[in-house]
């Protein structure tokens, strides 16, 4: 297929988008797998419209996705040549625009930045992390167990990762609330520029706070790493780490709970059958991964992928959801199968996948243990999905259960208790005037805005 043919696409595709199927809007959110099935007629990669007026390529084949993810020479991560030719208010830029972090770099720069990330994450003790999750889960459940109903999104799955990551990153809750608000907004791509500024200012405040209050947390460990991250690098690393640890973990918890409560295979398994919570997680990571389409790359020249020619300097986005459900895969066994691409592959494989899986597993175990008899309030077909191509996320997940009395958790003394996070006493948002803000703050705000 030639580049011209690729840009035109099959005559059966939507003429309103010049032959490119759109990856946005309520229709795509309601049935993304229908779009993926239509795109497979092109082969392993297909022309799409990523946002109104923004063309790109979506990789829908499993082997084609591996070829892209494992080859940073042909498929580099730096988007700046593409970015120079899109409008500054493009809703994709908060998620796909260049940031000097491990996600958007390759080679020696990527190695240096990723070393700081992996070393900092390695200092998070898994037992301490599980303790944070379980204590947080117990507190959230105790507040609502007597009511007999809750929305698992707003009252549990969205709150729990935020509180856990506040501890991991030494982040005051007044900052953490706005981190999640900003991150959720840029995932949806609605008013993305506004939410990008909310996110950026919140992270700048976190960096300023941790400089004054270093502690045993990921933010402080990143600052102290021998890679000597610059202000811009520090800010950008935190965007990626906190983004990967809140919105996607929320969706992994919610999507797994939906599967457990709606699929008889897993409902039976929870009552003593053969399918476990871990099996349900694997199924979700295969079929409905919380990050559905991402890992954008930007070929510097026209490139052949699986017999399809890709234009130069145009985004090539990997669809983890489509690749995982590629009909050409030899086996459809999901339980215990970790060959899915939900965490990526190659040099940019997610470095926090064990942390994310631990948080989701412990959060789900607590729900099912403390609230037996839980069931969906509406039928599964009555649930709605949030817009946005990047994630697979429910708007709400209402459940009901027999009301129970669950006492608030009491901290358990240990012989060697983990050191607490840095003090989080920060009663209100810092309110610096322009003259009071540090010079590095003003510089970063300008950089964040592209000035």
C-alpha positions, 0 to 999 in steps of 0.5 A: 500500500502506498502512502497516498492509498494509506491516506485515502483508506477504503471507500467504506470508511466514513467520508466525513473523515477522509476515510479515517475512522475517528478515535473520539466521540461517544460512538467510539467510547461506546464501542471501541472494539467495533472500530478496531474490527473495522480497522483490521481490514487494512492489516496490522496498521490503519489510518485514523483521525486521532482528534478532529483534523489530526491524522494518525496511524493506529497499530491494531495487530499484535505482532505489528505492535511489538515491532513498533514498541521494540524498535526505537530507531525506526519508531522514535518517541520524540514528537517535536517535529510533528508537534511543530505542525499542529495547533497549540490548542490541539487536545492531544498535546497534553498527552502526546506533546513533548516532555523531557522524560523517559516516555518521550526520549530514546537512547542515552537520554532515555537510559539516564532518565529511566534509571532515576525512575526505576531506582526510585520505584525500587525503594518502595517496599511492597509490604509497606505499599500493600499496607497503605492500600489495605488501610486506605481501603478499610477506611473508605469501606468503613465509611459506606458499608452501612449504607448498602450502596456506593459508586465504586468509581467516585467513592472508591476506585478514584479515591484509593489510588490518589491517597496511596500515591499521596503517601508514595510521593509525599504529596499533600492531599490539597495538591493531590486532588488537583493532580487527579483533576488535571490528569483525568481532564487531559485523558478525556481530551475535553478542555485539555489545555485548561486541565493541563495547566491545573496538572502542571501547577499542582506538580510544580507545587509538589516539587516546591513542597518536597524541596522544602520537606524532603522525605522517604518518598518517590519525589524526594528520591528522584530529586536526590538521584545521581541522574541530577534531573533538571527542573523540567525533567523533574516536573515531566517525570512526575507527570508520567509517574503520577499519571500512570499511577492514578487514572489507569489504576482507577480504571483497572480496579473498576474494569476488573470489578465490572468483570467480577460482578457481571461475568458468571465465570468469575462470579462462580470463581469467587464462591470457590470456583477455579477463576480468581481475582488474578485471573480477572485482572489478566482478562481485563488487561487483555480485553479492556486495558485501562490504557487502551491506545497510547505509546505514540511514536513518530517515524522520521521518514516514510516507513513500512510496517506490516506491508503498510506505508506510514507517513513521516512525522505523523503519530503512530499510536499503539492500540493495546486493546486492539493488539491484545484482541488480534484474531490472529493470536494463536490462543484465546486463553487469558487466565494466567497469561501475561503476554498481553501488551497492557504494560507496553513492551521493549525499552519503554515497558512500564516500570511501575507495573508491579506496583499498579497490579499490587494496588489493584489486587489489594483494593479488590480483595478488600472490597470482596472481603468486607462487602460480601453479596455485592452486585451491580445496581444497573445491568452492565449494558446500562453503564456508560464509558467516558470519552477519550481514545487514551483510556477505557474508563467508566463514568460510574459503577453503582453497586449494592450490597447487604449493609454491614457494620465495619469498624474503622481500621486501627493502626497495628503496631509493629516492631519496625514500623515503616517511616511515615511520609513527609509531613502533609500539613498544608492546610491550603494551596500556596498563594504566591504573588508573581514577585514571591514565586521563585524564579524557577517556578516562573520559568517552568510555567512559561516552559509548560505553556510552550512560551 
